[in-house]
Amino acid sequence: MSTGNSAASTDPSSRFISESAIEEARREREAAWKKAYESGNTSTAAPPESEYDPRTLYERLKEQRQKKDESYAESRRFANQIKKLDPEETDFLEAIDEHALEKQRAERQAEMLALAQFKDQVAEKRQASISASSGRVQPGSSKEGRGAAIAALAAVRSRPKRTEPLNFESQAKRIKPDPGNDDTAIGDPLPVSPPPPPEGENALNSLLAVYGSDSDAEESPSSSE
């Protein structure tokens, strides 16, 4: 008996299930389900019918093995795409980043310089418009006018004065009274107009007036500020 069992276990054909055995097992499952349904136990579900596969077990196992290998290779495919960088590659990338940063810094400095120049130009134009609207006298022109007035005043002062006294009596004798004019009394002296001031004094007075107007013009903007 033991020899028969050992022979059956070593028989290769005993490892495979025949089609007739599969069909017999299916019939038994259907009969058991029908019996349970007739007894009123409807909770028992009908046994699912397995699809018949005419291939051998080796072929089916081979297919399963191939599917596992494909899924493993697919999972490792993304991992193989990640490559560690070499030192030369890292240095090259760092040099590119540094060059980009230097370019950005240069552009930022150029923008700041252009903005500062624009602000200076706006301030200069504003100052020029304010000075033009207020009519402020330039300090250089006032100094030049004052210097010319002082020079002219010094020239007038350096002129010699008249030393001869004015003879009002001789001038009165030269003017004779009109005998036909009754309004003029005989023996009364005619009214004599005062002599005109000398030329030097007229020039001196005019220069003093110009100097005073210049000083008033310089003081007026300072007082308004």
Beta strands, then each sheet from edge to edge (+ up, - down):
end
